[in-house]
Amino acid sequence: MAQIKEVEGIPLVLSHPDSIRMEWIGSEEVREQLEAAWLIVQEGDTPLNPRLVGKPGVGKTTLAYAVARSIGKDVYIMQCTMDTRPEDLIVTPVIAGEGRIAYHASPLVTAMLTGAVCILDEGNRMSEKSWASLAPLLDARRYVESIIAGIKIAAHPEFRVCVTMNDDASTYEIPEYIQSRLQPQIEVSFPSRDEEIAILQFNVPWSEAQAVQYVADFLQKAHGVNLAFTSRDGVNILRFAHKLAKLKGGEPKDHLRAAIEAVLGADGAEFLDSGLPAQRMTGLVQDVEDLEELLGDDDDDAEDDEDFLADDSDDDEDRR
């Protein structure tokens, strides 16, 4: 049953918190930066409103969710779009039984009232008009006003908020007066190879180790040339390869090329054909020398690939 909270005589129907299986696997430094931003160090201090910036799919929302849960907070995730209106962010009127109007609190306002965390996801997709309605919340005033309900809503002292922002072209420029309120800026970058492997294993625990490692190498090479292929893409590649194997037979590694093309499209196929560790899984790299050249100076990866090639030497002889 929905919870009701009364504000200035107006009952508000609260939203439900999000409960998602998420675990942050990545830089401990950015985790600490976010947790520090939310701390209150002495009386009169208020939490900061950090913005997490990075490529789509690098784990910004996962980071915020994991840190919020680690400090014992409920989490409300609000997806922002170019169509998000001020009333969507605050209070929305809904026709209830017998023609009466019920006022529903947004996830943001619910978090404000209950002392939880709200993640404004992909915040730089919102227009300035929507951001303007949040300006008083993001400074020392810490309140919002609902014109529709005719009330002012103050944030609970334990309320925390952060904003994720994708570093891509399909976004709005955030007004300067909002940017100055969304501090600090925390950069979330691509994971290391070990972190990438751990992320893939966490999300696809049934996948064989060799497939995981080769998808991780594929992604690491893409990161090295700043292509926007992410761990999220890697998870989908692995999952789809397993589904193709179940449907068509064979091992998941036999379907990696098809999975990469399906998930990443023409860009993924072109990059695959340019020469990558993952190609060995589909028979596109013929020997160790080719593979070492593609891997560059990463000796550890090259040694791993030699081991795999040694196990597959009979197949190489057949191809020759």
MARGU-422486 format. One line per 5 residues: number of its first residue (from 1); their letters; for each residue z, y, x of N, C-alpha, C. Coordinates in pm, whole numbers, plus 50000, padded with zeros to 5 digits. Each point is the difference from the previous one (the first is absolute). Example, Ala and Ser with C-alpha at 12.3 -4.5 7.8 and 13.67 -1.06 7.14 Angstrom:
1> AS> 50780/49431/51319/50000/50119/49911/50000/50120/50090 ~ 49928/50105/49965/50006/50119/50082/50073/50109/49923
This chain:
1> MAQIK> 50000/49881/50084/50000/50119/49916/50000/50124/50088 ~ 49922/50100/49959/49987/50122/50078/50131/50078/50001 ~ 50032/50061/50114/50117/50084/50011/49968/50141/49950 ~ 50102/50065/49946/49986/50137/49952/50097/50088/50077 ~ 49951/50115/50045/50085/50098/50066/49979/50134/49932
6> EVEGI> 50111/50063/49961/49988/50127/49929/50010/50117/50099 ~ 49905/50093/49989/49998/50119/50084/49989/50122/49910 ~ 50099/50087/50005/50004/50122/49918/49973/49968/49852 ~ 50062/49892/49954/49989/49962/49860/49874/49924/49963 ~ 49910/49978/50097/49875/49927/49974/50010/49860/50060
11> PLVLS> 49990/49895/49918/50003/49863/50055/49867/49967/50071 ~ 50011/49948/50120/49882/49960/50077/50001/49849/50018 ~ 49886/49937/49971/49984/49857/50023/49964/49981/50147 ~ 50081/49922/50072/49980/49984/50144/49899/49890/50030 ~ 49936/50013/50114/49906/49899/50049/50078/49885/50066
16> HPDSI> 49929/49893/50030/50060/49885/50067/49969/50007/50150 ~ 50095/49963/50085/49972/50000/50144/49901/49891/50038 ~ 49936/50018/50115/49905/49902/50051/50076/49893/50079 ~ 49957/49877/49984/50057/49888/50076/49884/49922/50058 ~ 49978/50016/50130/49882/49946/50066/50042/49928/50127
21> RMEWI> 49930/49894/50033/50026/49928/50125/49930/50075/50114 ~ 50076/50085/50067/49946/50079/50110/50095/49991/50119 ~ 49944/49994/50118/50079/49999/50123/49927/50083/50104 ~ 50070/50095/50062/49936/50082/50103/49995/49922/50130 ~ 49879/49980/50052/49979/49938/50130/49919/50100/50081
26> GSEEV> 50068/50069/50089/49932/50104/50075/50097/50078/50085 ~ 49963/50122/50032/50076/50083/50091/50141/50027/49948 ~ 50100/49970/50082/50138/50030/49965/50023/50151/50005 ~ 49924/50068/50083/50016/50145/50014/49969/50072/49870 ~ 49888/49964/49933/49967/50070/49876/50099/49964/49889
31> REQLE> 50051/49879/50005/50104/49960/49903/50124/50088/50017 ~ 50040/50020/50124/50118/50082/50028/49975/50147/49963 ~ 49878/50049/50022/49968/50137/49964/50015/50022/49849 ~ 49952/49905/49921/50011/50013/49856/50146/49992/49955 ~ 50074/49906/50053/50140/49988/49961/50078/50125/50039
36> AAWLI> 49971/50055/50118/50068/50122/50045/49968/50118/49908 ~ 49874/50008/49954/49961/50111/49913/50081/50000/49870 ~ 50042/49885/49955/50074/49990/49874/50151/50015/50016 ~ 50048/50009/50124/50144/50008/50022/50056/50136/49959 ~ 50128/50002/49963/50076/50123/49982/50108/50000/50108
41> VQEGD> 49996/50099/50089/50086/49995/50118/50133/50073/49981 ~ 50006/50091/49903/50126/50067/49972/49992/50068/49864 ~ 50113/50048/49951/50004/50064/49870/49907/50122/49999 ~ 49925/50011/49893/49904/50110/49987/49861/49965/50046 ~ 49987/49888/50071/49868/49954/50045/49929/49932/49883
46> TPLNP> 49869/49998/50005/49919/49929/49900/49899/49912/50072 ~ 49955/49892/49936/49900/49915/50064/49866/50072/50012 ~ 49924/49961/50101/49865/50052/50016/49903/49920/49913 ~ 49879/50053/49985/49896/49938/49917/49883/49961/50089 ~ 50009/49887/50070/49898/49967/50099/49866/49962/49937
51> RLVGK> 49896/50022/50077/49867/49951/49962/49956/49899/50104 ~ 49951/49887/49953/49951/49893/50087/49848/50008/50000 ~ 49942/50020/50118/49857/50025/50012/49936/49889/50083 ~ 49885/49953/49957/49927/49899/50075/49882/49947/49922 ~ 49924/49912/50062/49884/49940/49935/50043/49919/49878
56> PGVGK> 49913/49987/49900/50033/49913/49887/50026/49857/50048 ~ 50106/49938/49949/50026/49861/50030/50083/49973/50123 ~ 50056/50104/50067/50080/49975/50120/50147/49972/49968 ~ 50039/50009/49872/50135/49961/49963/50095/50115/49971 ~ 49946/50116/49964/50087/50116/49973/50093/49974/49881
61> TTLAY> 49945/49948/49893/50082/49972/49881/50100/49888/50030 ~ 49956/49899/50073/50090/49891/50038/50116/50052/50082 ~ 49971/50089/50095/50106/50059/50083/50102/50073/49913 ~ 49953/50086/49911/50091/50077/49915/50082/49908/49911 ~ 49936/49902/49942/50071/49906/49910/50106/49923/50078
66> AVARS> 49964/49950/50117/50092/49918/50077/50122/50081/50045 ~ 49977/50124/50045/50113/50083/50044/50090/50033/49881 ~ 49940/50033/49886/50080/50032/49881/50087/49882/49959 ~ 49942/49881/49999/50078/49882/49962/50109/49968/50103 ~ 49971/50029/50128/50098/49969/50104/50124/50089/49991
71> IGKDV> 49986/50116/49936/50117/50088/49983/50057/49988/49858 ~ 49958/49895/49930/50060/49967/49871/49951/50080/49882 ~ 49879/50055/50007/49947/50082/49892/49901/49923/49913 ~ 50002/50028/49868/49888/49961/49916/49879/50085/50038 ~ 49882/49946/49976/49877/50070/50041/49907/50014/49881
76> YIMQC> 49945/50119/49986/49900/50029/49898/49875/50050/50072 ~ 49889/49929/49979/49874/50037/50063/49911/50067/49896 ~ 49956/50120/50030/49913/50073/49907/49865/50021/50067 ~ 49896/49940/49943/49865/50010/50055/49939/50134/49961 ~ 49962/50079/50098/49941/50132/49975/49848/49990/50003
81> TMDTR> 49936/50074/49911/49854/50006/49994/49958/50144/49976 ~ 49872/50025/50006/49950/50134/49974/50022/50041/49854 ~ 50026/49900/49913/50023/50028/49858/50149/50014/49967 ~ 50087/49985/50098/50144/50012/49973/50034/50142/49958 ~ 50063/50013/49884/50035/50132/49946/50150/50027/50021
86> PEDLI> 50042/50127/49993/50142/50029/50014/50087/49921/49903 ~ 49956/49985/49875/50081/49925/49905/50008/49851/50035 ~ 49896/49947/50068/50006/49862/50047/50110/49982/50105 ~ 50021/50105/50079/50099/49995/50106/50143/50018/49949 ~ 50014/50058/49880/50133/50038/49955/50037/49928/49871
91> VTPVI> 49958/50048/49885/50035/49941/49870/49875/49994/49913 ~ 49978/49886/49938/49885/49981/49912/50047/49973/49858 ~ 49946/50074/49899/50037/49972/49861/49922/49879/49948 ~ 50069/49913/49927/49938/49879/49945/50039/49992/49852 ~ 49902/49968/49915/50027/49982/49858/50077/49870/49980
96> AGEGR> 50121/50011/49949/50084/49882/49977/49998/49965/49851 ~ 50093/49916/49958/50004/49958/49860/50025/50115/49905 ~ 49945/49988/49880/50016/50097/49892/49950/50139/50038 ~ 49902/50004/50089/49936/50126/50034/50079/50092/50090 ~ 50115/49955/50050/50079/50088/50086/49946/49993/50143
101> IAYHA> 50035/50101/50079/49956/50008/50139/50113/49955/50091 ~ 49967/49908/50089/50095/49957/50103/49951/50054/50134 ~ 50094/50043/50081/49966/50055/50131/50027/49895/50108 ~ 49893/49967/50073/50010/49897/50103/50003/50065/50138 ~ 50104/49968/50076/50012/50051/50136/49903/49925/50091
106> SPLVT> 49935/50073/50087/49912/49937/50099/50084/49920/50099 ~ 49935/49916/50081/50074/49932/50107/50072/50099/50092 ~ 49936/50114/50027/50062/50101/50085/50128/50054/49937 ~ 49993/50040/49874/50118/50056/49933/50107/49893/49982 ~ 49961/49877/49973/50098/49892/49991/50076/49983/50130
111> AMLTG> 49927/50004/50112/50065/49992/50131/50093/50119/50021 ~ 49958/50118/49957/50083/50119/50011/50131/49984/49925 ~ 49994/49945/49880/50118/49989/49914/50094/49888/50043 ~ 49948/49898/50066/50081/49883/50034/50038/49993/50148 ~ 49955/50097/50079/50032/49999/50142/49925/49894/50077
116> AVCIL> 49877/49973/49959/49917/49899/50065/49898/50067/50092 ~ 49905/49922/50048/49892/50050/50086/49870/49999/49921 ~ 49924/50107/50011/49866/50002/49942/49898/50014/50113 ~ 49900/49914/49996/49888/50009/50093/49881/50057/49924 ~ 49958/50119/50036/49877/50058/49944/49885/49948/50085
121> DEGNR> 49931/49900/49948/49901/49927/50078/49866/50073/49995 ~ 49941/50019/50118/49871/50070/50015/50009/50140/49939 ~ 50102/50073/50040/50028/50131/49942/49890/50102/50021 ~ 49922/49985/50107/49895/50099/50022/49875/49974/49916 ~ 50014/49917/49898/49894/49990/49900/50030/50091/49879
126> MSEKS> 50118/50062/49999/50036/50086/49887/49952/50143/50023 ~ 49978/50069/49889/49956/50140/50005/50118/50092/50028 ~ 49970/50125/50035/50105/50098/50027/50085/50026/49876 ~ 49940/49997/49882/50075/50025/49878/50114/49899/49985 ~ 49972/49875/50030/50104/49897/49990/50106/50021/50107
131> WASLA> 49957/50031/50122/50096/50024/50106/50091/50119/49970 ~ 49943/50103/49937/50079/50120/49970/50119/49967/49910 ~ 49983/49904/49912/50111/49964/49909/50115/49934/50075 ~ 49974/49952/50122/50104/49933/50078/50062/50090/50106 ~ 49949/50120/50016/50049/50089/50107/50152/50017/49997
136> PLLDA> 50062/50029/49884/50147/50018/50002/50078/49872/50031 ~ 49939/49885/49978/50068/49874/50032/50005/49979/50150 ~ 49900/50051/50070/49983/49971/50142/50068/50101/50091 ~ 50075/50094/49943/50079/50092/50083/50146/49991/49957 ~ 50078/50098/50038/50145/49993/49976/50037/49997/49852
141> RRYVE> 49909/50041/49911/50030/50000/49857/50013/49859/49944 ~ 49914/49910/50041/50003/49858/49961/50005/49980/49849 ~ 49908/50062/49932/49986/49977/49855/49854/50013/49961 ~ 49967/49949/49881/49869/50022/49939/50022/50052/49859 ~ 49899/50062/49946/50007/50050/49863/49892/49934/49916
146> SIIAG> 50039/49952/49883/49905/49943/49906/49971/50101/49890 ~ 49880/50053/50000/49961/50094/49895/49990/49928/49867 ~ 49955/49875/50004/49982/49924/49877/50133/49975/49930 ~ 50101/49957/50077/50131/49971/49941/50090/50122/49997 ~ 49963/50105/50072/50080/50123/50002/50132/49985/50073
151> IKIAA> 50000/49923/50111/50125/49976/50073/49978/50015/50150 ~ 50108/50024/50069/50003/50002/50146/50077/49876/50045 ~ 49941/49926/50093/50057/49871/50042/50040/50010/50146 ~ 50129/49988/50027/50052/50007/50137/50002/49861/50062 ~ 49975/49995/50130/50000/49872/50070/50142/49956/50035
156> HPEFR> 50027/49873/49984/50125/49939/50045/50015/50021/50151 ~ 50120/50020/50052/50016/50020/50144/49945/49886/50085 ~ 49996/49878/49946/49951/49885/50076/49849/49981/49988 ~ 49934/50085/49926/49855/49988/49982/49928/50025/50133 ~ 49899/49917/50026/49914/50015/50117/49854/49988/49957
161> VCVTM> 49914/50068/50072/49857/49993/49970/49921/50000/50129 ~ 49889/49932/50000/49903/50014/50110/49861/49990/49941 ~ 49903/50049/50076/49861/50005/49955/49915/49927/50102 ~ 49915/49910/49954/49902/49939/50090/49867/50073/49984 ~ 49931/50016/50112/49873/50072/50000/49899/49924/50084
166> NDDAS> 49886/49970/49939/49895/49930/50072/49919/50098/50085 ~ 49969/49955/50119/49919/50079/50092/49853/49964/49977 ~ 49945/50051/49889/49858/49977/49973/49942/50121/49928 ~ 49871/49992/49970/49929/50117/49948/50018/50020/49849 ~ 50045/49897/49929/50003/50008/49854/50132/50056/49950
171> TYEIP> 50046/50110/50060/50129/50057/49966/49990/50151/49993 ~ 50102/50061/49935/50010/50145/49993/50073/50053/50124 ~ 49975/50126/50031/50080/50069/50101/50131/50043/49934 ~ 50112/49960/50059/50131/50035/49945/50029/50147/50030 ~ 50041/50079/49899/50030/50141/50025/50109/50016/50106
176> EYIQS> 49991/50108/50076/50094/50023/50110/50145/50006/49952 ~ 50023/50061/49884/50138/50012/49952/50058/49864/49959 ~ 49914/49903/49972/50047/49864/49974/50019/49925/50131 ~ 49904/50015/50091/50012/49932/50129/50130/50036/50071 ~ 50040/50128/49989/50122/50044/50067/50124/49935/49938
181> RLQPQ> 49988/49952/49877/50111/49931/49933/49999/49849/50026 ~ 49888/49948/50044/49987/49856/50025/50013/49975/50150 ~ 50122/49999/50046/50027/49984/50142/50114/49900/50018 ~ 49999/49926/50109/49903/50002/50108/49874/49920/49966 ~ 49897/50021/50079/49880/49917/49988/50017/49880/50093
186> IEVSF> 49989/49881/49944/50017/49877/50076/49866/49927/50004 ~ 49950/49980/50119/49870/49934/50019/50018/49848/50002 ~ 49928/49931/49912/50003/49854/49996/49865/49951/50052 ~ 50002/49936/50114/49875/49960/50067/49975/49851/49982 ~ 49889/49955/50057/49966/49858/49993/50105/49918/50076
191> PSRDE> 50027/49878/49954/50099/49916/50069/49944/49942/50130 ~ 50092/49953/50084/49960/49927/50120/49949/49861/49960 ~ 49948/49926/50097/49949/49866/49969/50111/49909/49950 ~ 50114/50001/50068/50112/49914/49956/50047/50039/49859 ~ 50007/50130/49975/50040/50047/49867/49897/49959/49895
196> EIAIL> 49871/50010/50038/49894/49964/49906/50008/49851/49964 ~ 50024/49917/50100/50015/49857/49975/50119/49975/49907 ~ 50111/50068/50025/50119/49982/49917/49973/50045/49856 ~ 49925/50108/49983/49966/50049/49866/49915/49897/49927 ~ 49900/49945/50069/49912/49901/49938/50079/49873/49965
201> QFNVP> 50088/49958/50089/50079/49880/49973/50096/50021/49884 ~ 50057/50120/49989/50092/50029/49890/49928/49995/49866 ~ 49878/50054/49995/49927/50009/49875/49918/49876/49967 ~ 49962/49924/50101/49923/49876/49978/50068/49888/50081 ~ 50122/49962/49962/50077/49906/50082/49938/49861/50008
206> WSEAQ> 49908/49969/49911/49938/49868/50001/49878/49992/50092 ~ 49963/50112/50062/49879/50000/50083/50026/49937/50136 ~ 49899/49931/50052/50012/49940/50133/50009/50109/50106 ~ 50071/49970/50110/50027/50100/50103/49872/50052/50065 ~ 49901/49912/50021/49878/50044/50067/49924/50102/49917
211> AVQYV> 49991/49978/49871/49931/50096/49913/50073/50133/50000 ~ 50133/49995/49995/50079/50124/50002/49974/50077/50129 ~ 50001/49931/50112/49982/50066/50129/49862/50062/50014 ~ 49899/49932/49950/49864/50054/50014/49976/50118/49906 ~ 50059/49996/49882/49989/50117/49912/50076/50117/50062
216> ADFLQ> 50114/49973/50061/50075/50106/50068/49919/50060/50114 ~ 49930/49916/50078/49915/50051/50108/49884/50084/49945 ~ 49943/49954/49892/49893/50076/49934/50051/50140/49963 ~ 50117/50005/49940/50055/50129/49959/50037/50087/50119 ~ 50056/49937/50105/50036/50078/50118/49879/50064/50065
221> KAHGV> 49890/49927/50005/49877/50058/50053/49953/50116/49913 ~ 50011/49986/49870/49962/50108/49909/50089/50123/50019 ~ 50131/49976/50017/50090/50112/50025/49961/50073/50128 ~ 49955/49923/50099/49967/50059/50130/49886/50099/49993 ~ 49912/49985/49903/49889/50095/49984/50020/50085/49874
226> NLAFT> 50125/50000/49951/50041/50087/49888/49926/49971/49870 ~ 49963/49875/49979/49946/49962/49870/50115/49980/49901 ~ 49974/50033/49876/50107/49999/49898/50021/49861/49940 ~ 49997/49895/50083/50035/49866/49954/50149/49982/50025 ~ 50073/49956/49899/50146/49999/50010/50058/49860/49977
231> SRDGV> 50131/49992/50018/50069/49874/49976/49981/49953/49856 ~ 49994/50093/49907/49973/49963/49860/49866/49928/49990 ~ 49899/50051/50072/49870/49932/50002/50013/49860/50060 ~ 50079/49991/50109/50018/49870/50063/50064/49899/49907 ~ 50100/50044/49924/50065/49911/49903/49897/49951/49898
236> NILRF> 49918/50090/49951/49899/49961/49900/49894/49909/50060 ~ 49964/50023/50127/49903/49912/50066/50056/49858/50009 ~ 50123/49989/50046/50062/49867/50012/50013/49931/49865 ~ 50047/50074/49901/50019/49940/49868/49867/49953/49942 ~ 49895/50082/50017/49871/49963/49943/49940/49881/50076
241> AHKLA> 50020/49994/50132/49950/49886/50077/50066/49871/49952 ~ 50128/50006/49969/50070/49881/49949/49948/49962/49861 ~ 49972/50098/49918/49949/49970/49867/49859/49940/50007 ~ 49916/50052/50091/49867/49943/50018/50010/49856/50051 ~ 50094/49974/50091/50017/49865/50053/50044/49904/49890
246> KLKGG> 50087/50046/49913/50046/49913/49891/49887/49969/49903 ~ 49913/50099/49977/49890/49982/49905/49886/49919/50061 ~ 49965/50031/50124/49877/49945/50059/50025/49891/50103 ~ 50128/49982/50041/50029/49901/50101/49998/50062/50140 ~ 50042/49920/50099/50006/50048/50136/50131/50070/50028
251> EPKDH> 50008/50056/50120/50120/50072/50042/49984/50149/49970 ~ 50112/50071/49980/49991/50145/49978/49922/50072/50110 ~ 50013/49954/50127/49930/50066/50110/49848/49992/49982 ~ 49952/49898/49928/49857/49987/49976/49947/50108/49907 ~ 50090/50065/49928/49958/50098/49899/50041/50143/50036
256> LRAAI> 50043/50020/50125/50046/50133/50039/49888/50104/49995 ~ 49881/49961/50046/49891/50098/49997/49969/50043/49857 ~ 49990/49905/49908/49972/50033/49861/50111/50087/49943 ~ 50124/49969/50038/50113/50079/49950/49998/50142/50054 ~ 49968/50014/50129/49992/50134/50060/49891/50082/49932
261> EAVLG> 49885/49940/49978/49890/50072/49935/50037/50038/49857 ~ 50069/49911/49930/50037/50028/49861/50104/50110/49989 ~ 50096/50000/50093/50109/50098/49994/49958/50134/50058 ~ 49928/49999/50110/49968/50125/50070/49858/50048/49980 ~ 49918/49920/49935/49864/50043/49970/49913/50008/50123
266> ADGAE> 49900/50088/49993/49901/50012/50106/50063/50045/50131 ~ 50100/50089/49994/50066/50046/50122/50067/49885/50073 ~ 50066/49913/49924/50066/49886/50061/49901/49904/50063 ~ 49889/49974/49929/49898/49909/50052/49936/50056/50127 ~ 49972/50130/49999/49939/50063/50118/50093/49995/50119
271> FLDSG> 50128/50028/49976/50097/49996/50108/50019/49858/50051 ~ 49998/49905/49910/50012/49859/50038/49884/49961/50090 ~ 49880/50042/49966/49882/49964/50078/49993/50072/50133 ~ 50082/50106/50016/49999/50073/50127/50075/49926/50110 ~ 50076/49896/49962/50069/49920/50099/50149/50013/49993
276> LPAQR> 50070/49899/49944/50144/50007/49980/50063/49863/50014 ~ 50130/49994/50029/50068/49870/50011/49985/49916/49875 ~ 50002/50064/49883/49994/49923/49876/49868/49925/49987 ~ 49899/50045/50077/49871/49932/49990/50008/49855/50048 ~ 50090/49972/50094/50011/49864/50050/50035/49903/49888
281> MTGLV> 50069/50052/49899/50039/49914/49890/49880/49958/49917 ~ 49892/50075/50008/49883/49966/49920/49883/49956/50088 ~ 50029/49972/50128/49897/49946/50088/49905/50103/50053 ~ 50036/50128/49996/49907/50105/50044/50014/50033/50147 ~ 50115/49970/50060/50019/50018/50143/49992/49863/50066
286> QDVED> 49919/49990/50104/49965/49869/50050/50085/49950/50116 ~ 50064/50092/50076/50078/49951/50113/50110/50097/50036 ~ 50085/49955/50093/50116/50079/50037/49960/50132/50063 ~ 49897/50001/50081/49957/50122/50068/49965/50109/49898 ~ 49925/49964/49895/49967/50096/49895/50127/50054/49935
291> LEELL> 50093/49910/49972/50120/50038/49928/50086/50094/50084 ~ 50013/49969/50133/50079/50087/50086/49940/50139/50008 ~ 49867/50007/50004/49934/50130/50004/50030/50081/49874 ~ 50000/49933/49885/50027/50068/49875/50145/50046/49992 ~ 50091/49918/50057/50141/50035/49993/50039/50107/50099
296> GDDDD> 49916/50028/50098/50030/50105/50097/50110/49957/50094 ~ 50102/50087/50016/50105/49978/50099/50122/49929/49943 ~ 49992/49952/49879/50118/49936/49938/50010/49856/50048 ~ 50068/49982/50116/50003/49869/50063/50067/49896/49914 ~ 50109/50040/49933/50072/49903/49917/49911/49946/49890
301> DAEDD> 49924/50090/49936/49910/49955/49894/49893/49909/50056 ~ 49948/50034/50119/49894/49919/50059/50050/49859/50029 ~ 50126/49991/50051/50055/49868/50028/50015/49919/49871 ~ 50044/50067/49892/50011/49930/49872/49866/49947/49955 ~ 49895/50081/50020/49867/49959/49956/49948/49885/50085
306> EDFLA> 50033/49999/50132/49958/49888/50084/50064/49871/49950 ~ 50128/50009/49963/50068/49880/49949/49931/49949/49874 ~ 49964/50089/49912/49936/49958/49877/49863/49940/50027 ~ 49927/50065/50095/49868/49948/50033/50009/49862/50065 ~ 50106/49982/50083/50016/49869/50064/50021/49892/49896
311> DDSDD> 50074/50032/49894/50023/49902/49893/49874/49971/49923 ~ 49904/50090/50010/49879/49988/49918/49878/49971/50089 ~ 50023/49941/50117/49892/49986/50098/49888/49911/49950 ~ 50033/49898/49923/49895/49911/49951/49901/50075/49910 ~ 50053/50088/49917/49912/50080/49914/49909/50088/50084
316> DEDRR> 50054/50055/50112/49918/50085/50084/49885/49919/50063 ~ 50031/49877/50042/49895/49916/50059/49890/49975/49899 ~ 50039/49975/49874/49899/49975/49897/49911/50121/49981 ~ 50058/50119/50004/49922/50121/49978/49903/50023/50115 ~ 50047/49968/50123/49909/50014/50114/49883/49903/49991
